[in-house]
Amino acid sequence: DDALVLGAGGAARAVVFGLIERGIARVHLVNRTIDRARALAALYGAGVHPATWDTVGELLPRAGLLVNTTSLGQHGQPPLEIDIGLLPEGAVVSDIVYVPLVTPLLAAATARGLRTADGLGMLLHQAVRGFELWFGQRPQVTAELRAIVEADLTKT
């Protein structure tokens, strides 16, 4: 299956790298400015295909994985307006946003019975190195740590 990555910033760069490392042969990289998508795609070779935002509807039916790396859908930002109904059965939807933890994108995917991954895991794993440098101990990302951070994030 193809992967569809929304956004072309630093987070998208890391996501695209991870997908290529895991053997995903075709990654579509959609950004509101095509030049930025082209520049990022050029770093990774022929398997990464830059695309404009108006092609998302054509790309969704081929996407076994959809990853939102934009701020759209984040608290205080405009919503991410895409039709989850176009994704194939069994697709996985990830949103690196973690406030709110369950974005409208993830809620729509869950309602459709698709598997989802929120952005909290990425945040926790990114924090490991910084914590180690500051405090001299390498923390373990565990279910207990996730639960503590999740409880803090969901406080009203």
C-alpha positions, 0 to 999 in steps of 0.5 A: 500500500501507499502511504500519504503524508500531509505536510512537509516540515520537520515532522514530515521529514522524520515520518518519511524517513521512517516509512522508507526505512521500514520498506514503504515503496511509495510515499505521497507527500502533500503540502499546501506549497508544492515547492516545499513538498518537492524539496523534501521529496528530493531528499529521499529519491524516486519513492517519494512523490510530491503532490498538491493539496487538491490531489488528496481525494485522488490519493486517499483510496490508495493509502494504506497509511495516512499521517497528518504532520500539519498543525491542522486539527490541533487546538486553536488551529483550523480543522483538517478537512479531508474525507476519511471515507475515501480511505480503503478498509484496513487503512491506518490513520496517524495524527502527530498532534497531541492536543487534543489527543483525539483529533477530529481526524482520529475520531472520524477514523475510529468511527469508520473502524480504522486503526489509529495512532495519536501523536503522544508516542512520538512526543514521548520518544522525542523527549527521551534524549533531552531528558537524558542530557538534562538529568543524566538518566535515560527514561523508559517510555512505558504504558505507565508514563504514557498514562501519566502524561495522557492524564495531564494532557486531558485535564480540563 
